[in-house]
Amino acid sequence: MAKGKTATVAVIHLGSELVSMQIVEYTDLNKIKVLEQTKQKVKLGEEAFKNRKISFSTTLAVCDILKGYHRLMDDYGVTNYVLQATTAIRETQNQDYFLDQVYVKTGLKIEVVDMPREIFIKNVSLQRTLSRYESNFSAQGILFVDISSGGLGITYMKNNTIKYQQNLHIGIIRIKEAFSRNEQANVNFAKALTEYIASNIGPVQEELRKEKIRYFVLTGAERELILKLVNKRSNPQKLELLAVEDFTAFYNKVRKLNTAQIMKLYNLDENQAELVLPTTILYQELLNLTPAEEIVIPPDAFIDGMKVLYVARETAPDFLENLRALRMSLVHSVGERFHYDANHAKCVEKFALAIFDKLKKSQGLDNHARLLLRAACILHDIGKFVCLRSHAIYSYRLIISTDIFGFSYLDKSIIALVSLYQGNIEADRDKIAPLQIDKEIRPLVAKLSAILRLADAMDRSYKQKIKSCKVKVSENELLITAKSKQDLALEEWTFADKSSYFEEVFGLMPILAKAEG
């Protein structure tokens, strides 16, 4: 987009309880104006978590809402849009049928966002909100806790680095649906619910027990309800502060009540009242994870992150680079958890990027592929934490089973496969044969793994003998000139062994030449 030009976009979030839309006018990240916003209730979450399917009547209701939103977009002359769905649609067994019917009946395409991406998108907006609250907030110990209808995201950040991130399937609606009406009416419900929640989040406490938390940042669908119940006047557009002792006093009061008593005491309908106890107990159990100095409750919703990320992609490359750095900080934290060799990983990343950058344009590679390669460079050896023999297999398994903030499941699959194929493919062929790689990602996996194999060979001794390198591409060759004062026999032999796969993928013969220096 041309600098200084004004543009418009519609951002639509299909959530578990609401379908929300903002029509936005923007010039850059600092000039964003919401021209219109609207939201309508749906019961996608209740159906998805209870029946694992979305009924056709609910599908039609969603289509009617989206048709209305489409007409509103037409009224404003808006043609660009982002439509994303989260937990409810993500977990339905008839997802494909639902998406098809929405497209057929409305002409709108839905992107289904997996949980690590969902938490990341919301965090994009939170970062901006909190930086306005305190300019140096990211240097503090911050625990971001996002509670949606179907999931819980926990992210610990300090010194601009994500130290820990975990996503759990224990959102508010999901917790409520896990217990019958009779169970919820039982006098022992509050105790059972506390034990249920504690058993799910217990391992998080062990990870965070040594950390000092300054800010406990709570976001989620029931934000306004909880603020109202603790007698805190809520402004939907304003960041709110809540004293820990005030919330604890509210918790001690509510946990002794049943749904009927909550309805009467707080003048709530049954649907609202049923959410109070699960929400309150979950908040309290999260506060028990580690002492916090302040509870911060920002107004940001998922749709705000959608809006900021869209505008950033159109106008703010520097902001996007900062987001990449934030994601990579978690990748390094994952490496640390599995005792990776940081010096080797840094060295391999440097060599791999030098090769990648020379091939990027001619091979149709982009910045996102570069990010995936960086992650694979850092994590390719973590399988050694489990087993030194066939470690690439275990690197694959650890990566694919770890939530990595901001990376989609497809991204994670590519990172894991690149790390896998970096190893001795022939020796482990019987173990990886069952893996089916989608045709659409097969060329990218091959290119990135071929690059990683060469880069890893250049530090085969794990001694960082090569201090720098220059890469030159000719018609049939890729010449890497490595600057080193040490003997590179092991690196040269390993490089030669790995070169045939690179030549097969790229049609270029890689050559490693030593230059004294």
Buried (B, 14 or more C-beta within 10 A) or exposed (E): EEEEEEBBBBBBBBBBBBBBBBBBBBBBBEEBEEEBEBBBEBBBBBBBBEEEBBBEEBBEBBBEBBBBBBEBBEEBEBEEBBBBBBBBBBBBEBBEBBBEBBEEBBEBEBEBBBBBBBBBBBBBBBBBBBEEEEEEBBEBBBBBBBBBBBBBBBBBBBEEBBBBBBBBBBBBBBBBBBBEEEEBEEEEBBEEBBEBBBEBBEEBBEBBEEBEBBBBBBBBBBBBBBBBBBEBEBEEEEBBEBEBEEBBEBBEEBBEBBBEEBBEBBEBEEEBBBBBBBBBBBBBBBBEBBEBEBBBBBBBBBBBBBBBBBBBEBBBEEBBEBBBEBBBBBBBBBBEBBEBBEEBBBBBBBBBBBBBEBBBEEBEBEEEBBBBBBBBBBBBBBBBBBEEEBBBBBBBBBBBEBBBBBBBBBBBBBBBBBBBBBBBBEEBEEEBEEEEBEEEBEEBBBBBBBBBBBBBBBBBBEEBBBEEBEBEBEEEEBBBBBBBEEEBEBBBEBBEEBBEBBBEBBEBBBBBEBEEE
